[in-house]
Amino acid sequence: MANFSKSNVPQFSMDVYQNEYLPEGGREVNAIVTVTATGGGTVGSAVAAPHLYAPGQGPSAGVAIMVDCSGSMDYPPTKMRNARDATAAAIDTLRDGVHFAVIGGTHVAKEVYPGGGRLAVADAATRNQAKDALRKLSAGGGTAIGTWLRLADRLLSSDEVAIRHGILLTDGRNEHESPEDLKAALDACAGRFTCDARGVGTDWEVKEVTGIASALLGTADIVADPAGLAADFTQMMETAMGKEVADVALRLWTPVGTTIKFVKQVAPTVEELTDRRTEAGPRAGDYPTGSWGDESRDYHVCVEVPAANLGQEMLAARVSLVIPQPDGSAQNLGAQGLVRAVWTDDMTASTSINPQVAHYTGQAELAQAIQQGLDLRKAGDMDGATAKLGRAVQLASASGNADTAKLLAKVVDVVDAATGTVRLKAKVEEADEMTLETRSTKTVRVKK
């Protein structure tokens, strides 16, 4: 069995930020839970499956790169060339020993490398063979992304690896399968691998690409200029290579009479997790968070507690981190946080809002205001769009979210950021609007 020195194991820690004081009759408790993983190396299924790990190396990983090869990738012809170069750059970033495959995606999914329904193991020879295979990629055919994802899933499950990850590039709308087919493919793949999705150019559908990343707990972004693909792919692969623990879940235990109103990730992006709960024993449920490297994320937990008398206090929720096992047991990662409720007649205590909770409530509203504003603009409701995007400018300014403020300023003329007074720009570059929509869920952390 491999030896795992303490220094190799990511240490998970958890901090809870909340105002625990409720007024008489108060029932809603809000908390921000910050989860941090540091000092990683080899953990995760190591306890359950030591054979998936080699001493002194990262955990075994499998990566499937899905490249759009539909006919539109030939317009302009540089697009296909950039996609090939970007995939080659990603292959160069694979660390030795990582299992990988390249898939060409059209209205069907094809194995570009290595073929034969399996994954290759990265070394100098296989990286060169994969790059040779890429040179044969040409554009032609339609787009059915669900078929690409299902093939990625089959290939990634053909080897026993600890971490399974996909990278998907598309330049067009998913026109050759129904939305129901894509959703069925996402449902089938959810929890089996994580996937980052990128839209290149401006002819793809933002909600499709962000929906894929969201369902598979990955990142979504736009690469408006195909020349930027290689840098983006390299960075994505570097991040994937840094993942050390797969299938981590946030486990919430709540006492009798308590209802969970919502659970959402709020940093580094807003991601709704409430509906993804799987039951984990009496009054406990698991919310998936995907794979972790050295990083920190914030979650907003909102619970409704039974009414109580002044002076009473209770544990509203206990939050822990686990890796659920196939047999129904779970490996506990050692971090725990407690959410409390205390009823008081001290008005100052019970009416103050915790700054972390206030900040992230604003960031979630910011993401929603942008999405609603852009939808209204597309629907021709200019007054509604102006109001929503004005509110977004106000929230971005107040919270110090400078990146989002910059993106908003390309879609509206800001008259007064503090009051959210804006005018819609008469002409907006499509890439600017798509960038704002794709990145609308990116948040900034509270200034300490």
HELIX and SHEET records of a PDB file:
HELIX    1   1 LYS A    6  ASN A    8  5                                   3    
HELIX    2   2 PRO A   50  LEU A   52  5                                   3    
HELIX    3   3 GLY A   71  ASP A   74  5                                   4    
HELIX    4   4 THR A   78  THR A   93  1                                  16    
HELIX    5   5 ALA A  124  LEU A  134  1                                  11    
HELIX    6   6 ILE A  145  LEU A  156  1                                  12    
HELIX    7   7 PRO A  179  CYS A  189  1                                  11    
HELIX    8   8 VAL A  206  ALA A  215  1                                  10    
HELIX    9   9 PRO A  226  GLY A  228  5                                   3    
HELIX   10  10 LEU A  229  MET A  241  1                                  13    
HELIX   11  11 THR A  274  ARG A  276  5                                   3    
HELIX   12  12 MET A  347  THR A  351  1                                   5    
HELIX   13  13 PRO A  355  LYS A  378  1                                  24    
HELIX   14  14 MET A  382  SER A  399  1                                  18    
HELIX   15  15 ALA A  402  LEU A  408  1                                   7    
HELIX   16  16 GLU A  430  THR A  438  1                                   9    
SHEET    1   A 5 GLN A  11  GLN A  18  0                                        
SHEET    2   A 5 GLU A  28  THR A  38 -1                                        
SHEET    3   A 5 GLU A 295  GLU A 304 -1                                        
SHEET    4   A 5 THR A 259  ALA A 267 -1                                        
SHEET    5   A 5 GLU A 271  GLU A 272 -1                                        
SHEET    1   B 6 TYR A  21  LEU A  22  0                                        
SHEET    2   B 6 ALA A 330  TRP A 343  1                                        
SHEET    3   B 6 GLU A 313  PRO A 324 -1                                        
SHEET    4   B 6 VAL A 245  TRP A 253 -1                                        
SHEET    5   B 6 ALA A 284  TRP A 292 -1                                        
SHEET    6   B 6 THR A 278  GLU A 279 -1                                        
SHEET    1   C 6 ALA A 109  TYR A 113  0                                        
SHEET    2   C 6 HIS A  99  GLY A 105 -1                                        
SHEET    3   C 6 ALA A  61  ASP A  68  1                                        
SHEET    4   C 6 ILE A 163  THR A 170  1                                        
SHEET    5   C 6 THR A 194  VAL A 200  1                                        
SHEET    6   C 6 ALA A 220  VAL A 223  1                                        
SHEET    1   D 3 ALA A 109  TYR A 113  0                                        
SHEET    2   D 3 HIS A  99  GLY A 105 -1                                        
SHEET    3   D 3 ALA A 120  VAL A 121 -1                                        
SHEET    1   E 2 VAL A 412  ASP A 416  0                                        
SHEET    2   E 2 THR A 421  LEU A 424 -1                                        
END                                                                             
